Amino acid sequence: MSDPRAQLPGVSSLLEVDEVAEVVRSDGHRVVADAVRGVLERARAMVGEGGDVPSTDQLVAEALARVAQQRNRRLRPVVNATGVLLHTNLGRAPLSATAIEAVVAAAGPTNLELDLATGERGGRGQVAHDALARLTGAPAALAVNNGAAALVLALTVFGAGREVLISRGEMVEIGGSFRLPEIMATAGCVLREVGTTNRTRVDDYRQAIVETTGALLRVHPSNYRIEGFTQRPTTVELAELAGAHGVAFIEDIGSGLLDGWPAGPEEPVAAQVLKDGAGLVVFSGDKLLGGPQAGILAGDAELVERCRRHPLARALRLDKLRLAALEATLAEYERGTREELPVWAMEVQDLEGLRERAEELAAATGGEVVPTEAVLGGGAAPGSRLASWGVVLAGDAEGLARRLRTGSPPVVARIVDDQVIVDLRSVPVELDEQLTAAVQAAVEGS
Ligand SMILES: *Cc1c(COP(=O)(O)O)cnc(C)c1O
């Protein structure tokens, strides 16, 4: 008897089937041919083990599904119904409408490094840097790729080949790949830990300062809290100590609150930290600042200038799209309209409004309205909770969550006690209609 595998069609004949030829045009020959080869390989293996020979229709359907899966891996919009406002896996802060417009407008040729008035070369990022300086009260500021890059840059400039002092209570890890000791090593600093995990005094730093000390570093424990018998010197105390010994004092505040508005998140405030005497403050652009991924260094003009001039600054610089988004984000602060930034709009949403939205979603999808707790997330304000409302959906939680993720638009919910909860606080109100349709589809698919 002949080998049943010989009955399977070849790659080229499958590629000629009309529906397949169509996706070749939309997705490209390589992608589709890879999918077809994969499907045929699997079919050969299954037939070899005694399985039935699949029909051409089955093979085509499977190949098209593989291509669709590939297409769905591209970046696309999702609905964040996790209740985590700044979700790192979902891209942290959503951009404001004006920032999105600015990104689109800057996509073509733009006056990135050209002064249009004089026709001469202009300073890249100058508008954003000036705004950051005004908004934090700093003499100067510089924006680079992200918070980690800003810290590596500052530590390289002030600590490479020297000692950097940091409290044992601040040796943080922020999301897998960002670990303070490793960042220090990358920057070529000799890490000098002072104090203990729960208590560090200014005297611990004083006693550790030596000839080769390059900088004092204070890091905000963004994603955890040490409670109980604890002590940590203030920014003022460390600034005085650094000043008296002529070493740089860098404070990494993490989440990028520029000033005290709105009161609520117990997070360090850039303007205050600088007022208290830090030489440089470092923070992210896409956490509470509410802008694109970026890392900001703000503070003393000479310190910022030394960072700007370092060759690493060139390697870590921002592209025009993110500079455009950052400029537009900062313009909302300057206009006094920061509630236009989605992260703040979500943060200040009133609870009653959230409950009404949850009721509507529940009525349309057969879910049940429940009070929930949302969080800022993104390594900001550990332990702080935002009251919220959500909808619990009945049914197999894993299956339902998967159908939500693979729907259109994809919805990312959270699973608590084996139940799917759609939290409304992290969903911009203008997405409610899309959310409702996507949840209905996922629930009906069960
Ligand atoms: C988030 C965070 C960082 C890292 O910033 P990225 O922008 O994610 O690179 C550094 N330090 C602190 C304290 C943070 O909270």
The ligand as an ORCA input file, in Angstrom:
! r2SCAN-3c Opt
* xyz 0 1
  C       9.910     52.671     37.193
  C      11.131     53.047     37.905
  C      12.361     53.063     37.245
  C      12.507     52.626     35.828
  O      11.936     53.511     34.926
  P      11.621     53.038     33.446
  O      11.048     54.244     32.816
  O      10.680     51.892     33.565
  O      12.912     52.628     32.833
  C      13.464     53.445     37.955
  N      13.393     53.779     39.255
  C      12.230     53.784     39.925
  C      12.235     54.173     41.368
  C      11.055     53.425     39.276
  O       9.897     53.417     39.934
*
